[in-house]
Amino acid sequence: MAERAALEELVRLQGERVRGLKQQKASAEQIEEEVAKLLKLKAQLGPDEGKQKFVLKTPKGTRDYSPRQMAVREKVFDVIISCFKRHGAEVIDTPVFELKETLTGKYGEDSKLIYDLKDQGGELLSLRYDLTVPFARYLAMNKLTNIKRYHIAKVYRRDNPAMTRGRYREFYQCDFDIAGQFDPMIPDAECLKIMCEILSSLQIGDFLVKVNDRRILDGMFAICGVPDSKFRTICSSVDKLDKVSWEEVKNEMVGEKGLAPEVADRIGDYVQQHGGVSLVEQLLQDPELSQNKQALEGLGDLKLLFEYLILLGIADKISFDLSLARGLDYYTGVIYEAVLLQSPAQAGEEPLGVGSVAAGGRYDGLVGMFDPKGRKVPCVGLSIGVERIFSIVEQRLEAELLYKKNPKLLNQLQYCEEAGIPLVAIIGEQELKDGVIKLRSVASREEVDIRREDLVEEIKRRTSEPLCTC
Amino acid sequence: MAERAALEELVRLQGERVRGLKQQKASAEQIEEEVAKLLKLKAQLGPDEGKQKFVLKTPKGTRDYSPRQMAVREKVFDVIISCFKRHGAEVIDTPVFELKETLTGKYGEDSKLIYDLKDQGGELLSLRYDLTVPFARYLAMNKLTNIKRYHIAKVYRRDNPAMTRGRYREFYQCDFDIAGQFDPMIPDAECLKIMCEILSSLQIGDFLVKVNDRRILDGMFAICGVPDSKFRTICSSVDKLDKVSWEEVKNEMVGEKGLAPEVADRIGDYVQQHGGVSLVEQLLQDPELSQNKQALEGLGDLKLLFEYLILLGIADKISFDLSLARGLDYYTGVIYEAVLLQSPAQAGEEPLGVGSVAAGGRYDGLVGMFDPKGRKVPCVGLSIGVERIFSIVEQRLEALEEKVRTTETQVLVASAQKKLLEERLKLVSELWDAGIKAELLYKKNPKLLNQLQYCEEAGIPLVAIIGEQELKDGVIKLRSVASREEKHYRP
């Protein structure tokens, strides 16, 4: 028994070591080595010996949906689905896992975040990481050359969820994609229209859609002097500009990724720019950028895109932002990301994004990777990040509930306790007749009747005391 | 290279050997041994060396749902969900995988069919096998003592799917359960009422609901002389009576499972019986069965159940069937299974079941397995096997040659001449902003004929045609695709 306890301790310590290495972003080989040691130790422990553990939790990074949360989810999906249907999309569904080979080589650095299934003697399987690669597989498998489809389902990523920021290991994606060879930028424009319609209908506040193009990025890196091999890694540094300052990004590029400082500066001149169609025009005149064939293509397409966005009535929500880089390898053309805006604290302050709620882009090469003859089917699409939206809508509904006609007093008091609200002003029929309001301290439960006209003063007095001993 | 080819051949042969052993139902240890050899061989092969394979299939036992199949699925779910809601159920959802420990020890022999996730250094996980164990975990975790909930989601079982019979490794379950300590048999009766309502509304043909009770089965086995240790395995033999003859079942019990022939015969006398509430009465008078306390409890509850079923108007659909055994270990009381009936070929022939479309029962001990204090929460529920229903509804729609639309678009915005893309974009945007379901072709200068054809194929009823002359006049031509009638409208 002592031997088992000692083994269990070794397993625990080794588990810590593995977690530590992952946090420090140690090399893949080192992590793999320590994980192998961990698995060997666990194997020595042997199978659990019937000791009934009371496992009352969902796996890390996952959660149940209570009836209340399901109601929120249903409201949000209704808005999203009716928008997809309004635009004539069909709906499909695919299995929760794919053959491991299907997902291999499609996600770049993110591949390490894929959940694999145990090899139980059959096919090697992995849980889907997104809905885009399954879509490409579906198109190739059914030899489809065009389709407009939406797909709402959960996807799986083994990253370290910061739960409070609404990120999970199992989460919903709502994808809409248009596959097919069409005249340029019309489907791309419709995707942006859909994004704007959905975010407006959900009424979760003001938002902004940033737009850029993979070819403009690559062209820009080329003329700034970034070596080809560093394109993707510089891309992911640049992508951080929405969260950190240019100084920090430059330091990462020069200090950690070995980029020459002059090259970094030249990048800086470009990527800190954002604007409307006038910026596109401006860059088309840029002496260096206009020499780069790729960048020219991208700029030309963005110009056409903006023309369509004006006709579709959404140009005021769109910002051409040269710092938008976006993680995934498979984008080939236009890329976009929608962020919610916090209201400015003071007039004149620029609104800060608080994280992306939707994103997408064009990916013309993905289906060809699945076709035996390499036949290409161009695709463009978007994905709505609903988990973030669920929590926003949930908060909003909680507030609403208290405005319902005959809410129970108990629920209101409970709400105060949970939300930390120190006082509650209770309106009652009798008190109304007497011209008073009952003011109650949530903490002490003491109640006192205050005359209506004195209420504000009393509340101010109590809440201005240090430590608010209301 | 030759070495690799030889290795690949060894892997293939070993894979065949493993599959063969599984088919012959060889012992678990033997299979495990050969699987281990297979894994070692595969490991020697090393990681795939960048040779791009064109994997154009879904994993074995799984499938995509095309837009047409989704339309069928949506119809079926609508019927089921409105029934659940009509009976006041709330809805929940749970993760697709649970901690492996949560599922361990809950499914008896079926445990080998569970999909495990690879140990990647974190928690050990398995894909859910049903929605009942997650429900019990949810109840215990949230310390709930009563709830009426439904849950519709996919579950995962690694068995050998006979695809033509509509069985898959990934498939939907629609579960409805009532948890809580209530007066006997009322919730149980409501579950049967729900099952009947759903199967009637779906209009998939006549059906029959077989009912039995775990306590009657166990009591019956006891008085027939079945050793305790053989209860579960004899149970699963008896369960086959809906598919094979009594002779075959008896042979399996005596020949393969070592049951004494006299015991088998005694079982045979009971299990070939089925009927209505009169059979319950009859068995309550049975000199041997009525001596067994468990059987008496079960029979008493079934008698009460039938009283309620008569009041709920569904007694004519229910058959008390002593051969109904049902696989899962966690049932503790009433169990039931609904089967579709083929129409008899000739008058007087008895309808044959063609497989179960719904099932359920009472399971009072499951939540207690999750509670640290062992607190019990009695539960009763049902599960609708929708995959079978999907294929039936699909066939029915094909037979009726009903055109199932896969989109809901109301109007296509079209242009009669070239260079009208701007106008189309403006108009379609107006329609979308007004909540109208509209589309346009992604062509700058599409031919009118192609646009009309698109409407016909997709079933879009209206087309709004922008033309140069009409633009000058300030109108749009609205045309019915079916009747070809046209009218002019101001935008």
Interface residues (C-beta under 8 A of the other chain):
Chain A: G15 V18 V35 L38 L39 K42 D48 Q52 K53 F54 V55 L56 K57 T58 P59 K60 T62 R63 D64 Y65 S66 P67 M70 R73 K85 R86 H87 G88 A89 E90 V91 I92 D93 T94 P95 V96 F97 E98 L99 E101 T102 T104 G105 Y115 D116 L117 K118 D119 Q120 G121 G122 E123 L125 L127 R137 Y138 A140 M141 N142 R149 K154 Y156 R158 E170 I178 G180 F182 D183 I186 P187 A189 E190 K193 E197 Y308 L311 L312 G313 M369 F370 D371 P372
Chain B: G15 V18 V35 L38 L39 K42 D48 Q52 K53 F54 V55 L56 K57 T58 P59 K60 T62 R63 D64 Y65 S66 P67 M70 R73 E90 V91 I92 D93 T94 P95 V96 F97 E98 L99 E101 T102 T104 G105 Y115 D116 L117 K118 D119 Q120 G121 G122 E123 L125 L127 R137 Y138 A140 M141 N142 R149 K154 Y156 R158 E170 M369 F370 D371 P372 T406 T407 E408 T409 L421 E422 L425 K426 S429 W432 D433 G435 I436 K437 A438 E439 L440 Y442 K443 K444 A458
